Amino acid sequence: MRLWDGHEFSLGDDPSVTIVVKDPQMVAQFTHPSLDALGAAFVEGKLELEGSIHEVIRVCDEWSQALVEDDADNPPVRSLHDKETDAKAISYHYDLSNAFYQLWLDSDMAYSCAYFETGSETLEQAQQAKFRHLCRKLRLQPGDYLLDVGCGWGGLARYAAREFGAKVFGITLSKAQLTLARERVKAEGLEDLVELQLLDYRDLPQDGRFDKVVSVGMFEHVGHANLEQYCKTLFGAVREGGLVMNHGITAKHTDGRPVGRGAGEFIEKYVFPNGELPHLSMISAEISEAGLEIVDVESLRLHYARTLDHWSERLEDNLEAAAKEVPEQALRIWRLYLAGCAYAFAKGWINLHQILAVKAHADGSHELPWTRDDIYTP
């Protein structure tokens, strides 16, 4: 640790990182170094960090763990979710410069967990594998009408149209995403197959017009109070016999409370305002109560840890360029967030689940194959 006056001292043998204290008032907080307090101090410039950002996260967690009681048993605080509030929250997170995201995402700008078939893939390869894995799970066929809820920059929508011949209707609440996504659809000549709109999921048609529905990295923004409506909306959007895929982050605890020692508070304050993570059991119950039958569940926790490692490393390699695209405070937030989330997934604090469900016919039948072999057979 290096103080504001230049004095240095070690907090252990052979230290791997240096915490630079810029504000003398921070010393008092070191007796109770919660993760949100440490993160906030870095974001606000009261602390500087020297060394690998991943190593900094590990050291700060061990420091906090030694001195701060885990408050993860506290009951969760529920957030208010309505169309206006959710639109503002999405804008806060996603309406940064598209150029900023391009610095560390893959070329398709897939801002969700990639899929590593061997573990040695590049980020580009793993994101393409994720698109393929989703489309195969959905048993996507030429001519299928696919609803993409939370389509982002349109990577999955374009892939489904280009590689599987699907007709895609995608929705987002981010104007910045929509603008670039439409440009990319046009550039690939896919306007006849892909339509993207600025639309809240609560305003989706409920006439069962879609053959398949996919929601990737979106339901984290829905909120616990709205999970019932969200699942019923997906049920109403898909035809009988159709499939629904929900791919999203899930909580460690069954009641959906965030991880302890301030990590959840940091994410709520700085990264995902109004974000709430349900446990697998919670979202599964709502999917079932909506009338959908769950037929497949897959955990991709370590896949997301690897994805975030890639994102964090790419951002760290492009800090100078990133500083030209976003304010200094925003860049500090993202550096901590990406490295911190990689650590959280690796430690098992949060998870990622793909849940596939079918809207069975009135007699209970559906057309899914007897096994999952077709998902993995080209």
C-alpha positions as CSV (number, residue, x, y, z in Angstrom):
1,M,0.0,0.0,0.0
2,R,1.3,3.5,-0.9
3,L,-0.1,6.5,1.0
4,W,-0.8,10.0,-0.3
5,D,2.5,11.2,1.1
6,G,4.6,8.5,-0.6
7,H,5.1,6.2,2.3
8,E,4.7,2.5,1.4
9,F,4.2,-0.6,3.5
10,S,3.4,-4.3,2.7
11,L,0.2,-6.0,3.8
12,G,1.8,-9.4,3.3
13,D,4.7,-11.3,1.9
14,D,5.7,-10.6,-1.7
15,P,2.6,-8.4,-2.6
16,S,1.4,-8.7,-6.1
17,V,-0.6,-5.5,-6.4
18,T,-0.3,-2.0,-5.0
19,I,-3.2,0.1,-3.6
20,V,-2.4,3.8,-3.8
21,V,-4.4,5.8,-1.3
22,K,-5.1,9.3,-2.7
23,D,-7.5,10.5,0.0
24,P,-6.5,10.3,3.7
25,Q,-10.1,9.8,4.7
26,M,-10.0,6.4,3.1
27,V,-7.8,5.0,5.9
28,A,-10.7,4.8,8.3
29,Q,-12.6,2.6,5.8
30,F,-9.8,0.0,5.7
31,T,-11.0,-1.5,9.0
32,H,-14.3,-2.4,7.2
33,P,-13.3,-2.8,3.5
34,S,-16.6,-3.8,1.9
35,L,-16.4,-4.5,-1.8
36,D,-18.8,-1.7,-2.7
37,A,-16.8,0.8,-0.6
38,L,-13.5,-0.3,-2.2
39,G,-15.1,-0.2,-5.6
40,A,-16.6,3.2,-5.1
41,A,-13.3,4.6,-3.8
42,F,-11.6,3.5,-7.1
43,V,-14.4,4.8,-9.2
44,E,-14.3,8.2,-7.5
45,G,-10.5,8.4,-7.7
46,K,-9.8,8.1,-4.0
47,L,-7.8,4.9,-4.7
48,E,-5.6,3.9,-7.6
49,L,-4.7,0.3,-8.4
50,E,-1.3,-0.9,-9.7
51,G,-1.0,-4.4,-11.1
52,S,-3.3,-6.8,-12.9
53,I,-6.9,-5.8,-12.5
54,H,-7.8,-9.5,-12.0
55,E,-5.2,-9.8,-9.3
56,V,-6.5,-6.6,-7.7
57,I,-10.0,-8.1,-7.5
58,R,-8.7,-11.3,-5.9
59,V,-6.6,-9.4,-3.3
60,C,-9.5,-7.1,-2.4
61,D,-11.9,-10.0,-2.0
62,E,-9.5,-11.8,0.3
63,W,-9.0,-8.5,2.3
64,S,-12.7,-7.9,2.6
65,Q,-13.4,-11.5,3.5
66,A,-10.9,-11.3,6.4
67,L,-12.4,-8.2,7.9
68,V,-16.1,-7.9,6.8
69,E,-18.9,-10.1,7.9
70,D,-20.8,-11.7,5.0
71,D,-24.2,-10.0,4.9
72,A,-25.6,-12.3,2.2
73,D,-28.2,-13.6,4.7
74,N,-29.9,-10.2,4.7
75,P,-33.3,-10.2,2.9
76,P,-33.2,-8.9,-0.7
77,V,-34.4,-5.4,-1.5
78,R,-36.8,-5.4,-4.5
79,S,-36.5,-2.7,-7.2
80,L,-39.4,-0.9,-8.9
81,H,-39.8,-1.9,-12.5
82,D,-42.0,-0.1,-15.0
83,K,-41.6,0.8,-18.7
84,E,-40.1,4.2,-18.0
85,T,-37.8,3.1,-15.2
86,D,-36.5,0.1,-17.2
87,A,-36.0,2.2,-20.3
88,K,-33.8,4.6,-18.3
89,A,-31.8,1.7,-16.8
90,I,-31.2,0.2,-20.1
91,S,-30.1,3.5,-21.6
92,Y,-27.7,4.1,-18.6
93,H,-25.9,0.8,-19.3
94,Y,-26.1,0.3,-23.1
95,D,-26.3,3.8,-24.6
96,L,-22.7,4.5,-24.2
97,S,-20.6,4.9,-27.3
98,N,-20.9,1.9,-29.6
99,A,-17.2,2.4,-30.3
100,F,-16.5,1.7,-26.6
101,Y,-18.1,-1.7,-26.8
102,Q,-16.4,-2.5,-30.1
103,L,-13.1,-2.2,-28.3
104,W,-13.6,-5.3,-26.2
105,L,-16.6,-7.3,-27.7
106,D,-16.3,-9.6,-30.6
107,S,-17.0,-8.3,-34.1
108,D,-20.7,-9.2,-33.8
109,M,-20.8,-7.3,-30.5
110,A,-22.4,-10.2,-28.7
111,Y,-22.8,-8.9,-25.1
112,S,-23.7,-12.2,-23.5
113,C,-22.0,-15.4,-22.4
114,A,-20.1,-17.2,-25.2
115,Y,-20.0,-21.0,-25.6
116,F,-16.7,-22.7,-25.5
117,E,-16.9,-26.2,-27.0
118,T,-13.2,-27.1,-26.1
119,G,-12.1,-24.1,-23.9
120,S,-9.4,-23.1,-26.3
121,E,-11.6,-21.0,-28.7
122,T,-11.0,-17.3,-29.4
123,L,-13.8,-15.0,-28.3
124,E,-14.9,-14.7,-31.9
125,Q,-15.2,-18.5,-32.3
126,A,-17.0,-18.9,-29.0
127,Q,-19.6,-16.3,-29.7
128,Q,-20.4,-17.9,-33.1
129,A,-20.6,-21.2,-31.3
130,K,-23.1,-19.6,-28.9
131,F,-25.3,-18.4,-31.7
132,R,-25.1,-21.9,-33.3
133,H,-25.9,-23.6,-30.0
134,L,-28.9,-21.5,-29.4
135,C,-30.3,-22.0,-32.9
136,R,-29.8,-25.8,-32.7
137,K,-31.5,-26.0,-29.3
138,L,-34.4,-24.1,-30.8
139,R,-34.4,-26.5,-33.7
140,L,-34.5,-23.5,-36.0
141,Q,-35.7,-24.3,-39.5
142,P,-35.8,-22.2,-42.7
143,G,-38.9,-20.0,-42.7
144,D,-39.3,-20.1,-38.9
145,Y,-40.5,-16.8,-37.4
146,L,-38.1,-16.1,-34.5
147,L,-38.7,-13.5,-31.8
148,D,-35.4,-12.1,-30.4
149,V,-36.2,-10.4,-27.1
150,G,-33.4,-8.0,-26.2
151,C,-31.7,-8.3,-29.5
152,G,-28.8,-6.0,-28.7
153,W,-26.7,-5.1,-31.7
154,G,-28.4,-7.8,-33.7
155,G,-25.7,-10.5,-33.9
156,L,-27.9,-13.4,-33.1
157,A,-30.8,-12.1,-35.3
158,R,-28.5,-11.8,-38.3
159,Y,-26.9,-15.2,-37.6
160,A,-30.3,-16.9,-37.4
161,A,-31.4,-15.3,-40.7
162,R,-28.1,-15.9,-42.5
163,E,-27.2,-19.4,-41.4
164,F,-30.6,-20.9,-40.7
165,G,-32.9,-19.0,-43.0
166,A,-35.2,-17.8,-40.2
167,K,-37.3,-14.7,-40.4
168,V,-36.5,-12.6,-37.2
169,F,-38.3,-9.9,-35.3
170,G,-36.0,-8.4,-32.7
171,I,-36.7,-5.8,-30.0
172,T,-34.5,-3.6,-27.8
173,L,-34.8,-0.6,-25.5
174,S,-31.5,0.9,-26.5
175,K,-31.5,3.5,-29.2
176,A,-27.7,3.3,-29.7
177,Q,-27.9,-0.5,-30.2
178,L,-30.9,-0.3,-32.6
179,T,-29.2,2.3,-34.8
180,L,-26.1,0.2,-35.3
181,A,-28.0,-3.1,-35.5
182,R,-30.1,-1.8,-38.3
183,E,-27.1,-0.6,-40.2
184,R,-25.5,-4.1,-40.0
185,V,-28.7,-5.8,-41.1
186,K,-28.7,-3.5,-44.2
187,A,-25.0,-4.0,-44.8
188,E,-25.6,-7.8,-45.0
189,G,-28.6,-7.4,-47.2
190,L,-30.9,-9.1,-44.7
191,E,-33.7,-6.5,-44.6
192,D,-36.2,-9.0,-46.0
193,L,-35.5,-11.4,-43.1
194,V,-34.6,-9.3,-40.1
195,E,-36.8,-6.5,-38.6
196,L,-35.6,-4.7,-35.5
197,Q,-37.7,-2.3,-33.4
198,L,-37.5,-0.2,-30.2
199,L,-40.1,-1.9,-28.2
200,D,-40.8,-3.0,-24.6
201,Y,-41.4,-6.7,-24.1
202,R,-44.7,-5.9,-22.4
203,D,-46.0,-4.5,-25.7
204,L,-45.3,-7.7,-27.7
205,P,-48.3,-9.2,-29.6
206,Q,-50.0,-12.0,-27.8
207,D,-51.4,-13.9,-30.8
208,G,-48.9,-16.8,-30.9
209,R,-47.4,-15.6,-34.2
210,F,-43.9,-16.7,-33.5
211,D,-42.5,-20.2,-34.1
212,K,-39.6,-19.7,-31.7
213,V,-38.7,-17.2,-29.1
214,V,-35.2,-16.5,-27.8
215,S,-34.2,-14.1,-24.9
216,V,-30.5,-13.7,-24.3
217,G,-29.1,-11.6,-21.5
218,M,-32.3,-9.7,-21.1
219,F,-34.4,-11.1,-18.2
220,E,-31.8,-9.9,-15.7
221,H,-33.4,-6.4,-16.3
222,V,-37.0,-7.6,-15.8
223,G,-37.1,-7.7,-12.0
224,H,-38.5,-10.3,-9.6
225,A,-41.9,-8.6,-9.4
226,N,-42.3,-8.8,-13.2
227,L,-41.1,-12.3,-13.9
228,E,-44.7,-13.6,-14.0
229,Q,-45.7,-11.1,-16.6
230,Y,-42.5,-11.7,-18.6
231,C,-43.0,-15.4,-18.8
232,K,-46.7,-15.1,-19.6
233,T,-45.7,-12.6,-22.4
234,L,-43.3,-15.1,-23.9
235,F,-46.1,-17.8,-23.7
236,G,-48.5,-15.5,-25.5
237,A,-46.0,-14.7,-28.2
238,V,-45.2,-18.3,-29.3
239,R,-47.5,-20.7,-31.2
240,E,-48.5,-24.1,-29.9
241,G,-45.7,-26.5,-30.4
242,G,-43.2,-23.6,-30.4
243,L,-40.1,-23.3,-28.4
244,V,-38.9,-20.6,-26.0
245,M,-35.2,-20.2,-25.0
246,N,-34.3,-18.1,-21.9
247,H,-30.5,-17.5,-21.6
248,G,-29.6,-15.3,-18.6
249,I,-27.7,-14.8,-15.4
250,T,-29.1,-16.4,-12.2
251,A,-28.5,-15.8,-8.5
252,K,-26.7,-18.1,-6.1
253,H,-29.3,-17.9,-3.4
254,T,-32.8,-19.3,-3.9
255,D,-34.5,-16.1,-2.8
256,G,-32.5,-14.1,-5.3
257,R,-30.6,-11.9,-2.8
258,P,-27.3,-10.6,-4.1
259,V,-23.9,-11.8,-3.0
260,G,-22.6,-10.3,0.2
261,R,-19.9,-7.9,1.4
262,G,-21.1,-5.2,-0.9
263,A,-20.5,-6.8,-4.3
264,G,-24.2,-6.7,-5.2
265,E,-24.5,-3.1,-4.0
266,F,-21.6,-2.0,-6.3
267,I,-23.3,-3.5,-9.3
268,E,-26.7,-2.0,-8.4
269,K,-25.2,1.5,-8.0
270,Y,-22.8,1.7,-10.8
271,V,-23.5,-0.9,-13.5
272,F,-27.0,-2.3,-13.6
273,P,-29.5,0.1,-11.9
274,N,-32.6,-1.8,-11.1
275,G,-31.1,-5.1,-12.1
276,E,-32.3,-8.2,-10.2
277,L,-31.1,-11.8,-10.6
278,P,-33.6,-14.6,-9.8
279,H,-32.5,-18.1,-8.8
280,L,-32.9,-20.9,-11.3
281,S,-35.7,-22.3,-9.2
282,M,-37.5,-18.9,-9.3
283,I,-37.4,-18.4,-13.0
284,S,-38.2,-22.1,-13.6
285,A,-41.3,-21.8,-11.5
286,E,-42.5,-18.8,-13.4
287,I,-41.9,-20.4,-16.7
288,S,-43.9,-23.4,-15.7
289,E,-46.7,-21.4,-14.2
290,A,-47.0,-19.5,-17.4
291,G,-47.9,-22.7,-19.2
292,L,-44.6,-23.6,-20.7
293,E,-42.9,-27.0,-20.2
294,I,-39.2,-26.9,-19.4
295,V,-37.4,-29.6,-21.5
296,D,-33.7,-28.6,-21.1
297,V,-31.6,-26.7,-18.6
298,E,-27.8,-26.1,-19.0
299,S,-25.4,-24.2,-16.7
300,L,-22.8,-22.2,-18.5
301,R,-21.2,-20.6,-15.4
302,L,-17.6,-21.3,-16.3
303,H,-18.3,-20.3,-19.9
304,Y,-19.3,-16.9,-18.7
305,A,-16.2,-16.6,-16.5
306,R,-14.1,-17.3,-19.6
307,T,-16.1,-14.8,-21.7
308,L,-15.6,-12.1,-19.1
309,D,-11.9,-12.8,-18.9
310,H,-11.7,-12.2,-22.6
311,W,-13.7,-9.0,-22.4
312,S,-11.7,-7.7,-19.5
313,E,-8.3,-8.5,-21.1
314,R,-9.4,-6.8,-24.3
315,L,-10.5,-3.7,-22.5
316,E,-7.3,-3.6,-20.5
317,D,-5.4,-3.8,-23.8
318,N,-7.3,-0.8,-25.1
319,L,-7.5,1.6,-22.2
320,E,-6.1,4.5,-24.1
321,A,-8.7,4.2,-26.8
322,A,-11.5,3.5,-24.3
323,A,-10.6,6.7,-22.5
324,K,-11.5,8.7,-25.6
325,E,-15.0,7.1,-25.8
326,V,-16.3,7.3,-22.2
327,P,-15.7,9.5,-19.2
328,E,-12.9,8.4,-16.8
329,Q,-15.3,7.4,-14.1
330,A,-17.3,5.2,-16.5
331,L,-14.1,3.5,-17.6
332,R,-13.1,2.8,-14.0
333,I,-16.5,1.2,-13.5
334,W,-16.2,-1.0,-16.5
335,R,-12.7,-2.2,-15.6
336,L,-13.9,-3.3,-12.1
337,Y,-17.1,-4.7,-13.4
338,L,-15.7,-7.0,-16.1
339,A,-12.9,-8.3,-14.0
340,G,-15.1,-8.5,-10.9
341,C,-17.8,-10.4,-12.7
342,A,-15.3,-12.9,-14.2
343,Y,-14.2,-13.5,-10.6
344,A,-17.8,-13.9,-9.4
345,F,-18.6,-16.5,-12.0
346,A,-15.4,-18.4,-11.4
347,K,-16.1,-18.4,-7.6
348,G,-19.8,-19.5,-8.1
349,W,-21.4,-16.4,-6.7
350,I,-23.6,-16.2,-9.8
351,N,-24.5,-18.5,-12.6
352,L,-25.7,-18.6,-16.2
353,H,-28.5,-20.9,-17.3
354,Q,-30.0,-21.7,-20.7
355,I,-33.6,-22.8,-20.1
356,L,-35.5,-24.3,-23.1
357,A,-39.2,-24.7,-22.9
358,V,-42.0,-25.8,-25.2
359,K,-45.6,-24.6,-25.5
360,A,-47.2,-28.0,-25.9
361,H,-50.3,-28.6,-28.0
362,A,-53.6,-28.9,-26.2
363,D,-53.3,-32.7,-26.1
364,G,-49.9,-32.4,-24.5
365,S,-47.9,-33.4,-27.5
366,H,-44.9,-31.6,-29.1
367,E,-42.5,-32.3,-32.0
368,L,-39.2,-32.4,-30.1
369,P,-36.9,-35.3,-30.8
370,W,-36.5,-38.1,-28.2
371,T,-32.9,-37.2,-27.4
372,R,-30.6,-34.1,-27.5
373,D,-28.3,-35.7,-30.0
374,D,-29.4,-33.4,-32.8
375,I,-28.1,-30.4,-30.9
376,Y,-24.5,-31.6,-31.2
377,T,-24.7,-33.2,-34.7
378,P,-23.9,-30.9,-37.6
